[in-house]
Amino acid sequence: MKKNMGLADRIIRFSLAVIIAVLYFTNQISGTAAIILGIVAVAFIATSFMGFCPAYLPIKLSTTKKSAKS
């Protein structure tokens, strides 16, 4: 599995997951919204740690920096 997420992408996903967690634990979201956003947060954390997003594969997207070859 080749990494297809750059550092900025990973930081943004992790930050959004933290924001969702804070909203949940401060009772700002609940019910179905909390469940759906919780699943999204778990997916964001997993993909940010792995550096790989399966949703990028079909559109051949990569946010990693291309290394310059001499």
ChimeraX attribute file (.defattr): number of C-alpha atoms within 10 A of each C-alpha:
attribute: neighborCount
match mode: 1-to-1
recipient: residues
	/A:1	8
	/A:2	8
	/A:3	13
	/A:4	20
	/A:5	22
	/A:6	16
	/A:7	13
	/A:8	12
	/A:9	17
	/A:10	21
	/A:11	16
	/A:12	13
	/A:13	21
	/A:14	21
	/A:15	16
	/A:16	15
	/A:17	22
	/A:18	16
	/A:19	12
	/A:20	20
	/A:21	19
	/A:22	13
	/A:23	15
	/A:24	18
	/A:25	10
	/A:26	10
	/A:27	10
	/A:28	11
	/A:29	16
	/A:30	14
	/A:31	8
	/A:32	9
	/A:33	11
	/A:34	17
	/A:35	13
	/A:36	11
	/A:37	18
	/A:38	16
	/A:39	13
	/A:40	16
	/A:41	21
	/A:42	16
	/A:43	15
	/A:44	22
	/A:45	20
	/A:46	16
	/A:47	20
	/A:48	23
	/A:49	13
	/A:50	15
	/A:51	19
	/A:52	19
	/A:53	20
	/A:54	11
	/A:55	9
	/A:56	13
	/A:57	11
	/A:58	7
	/A:59	7
	/A:60	9
	/A:61	13
	/A:62	16
	/A:63	15
	/A:64	14
	/A:65	10
	/A:66	8
	/A:67	6
	/A:68	5
	/A:69	4
	/A:70	3
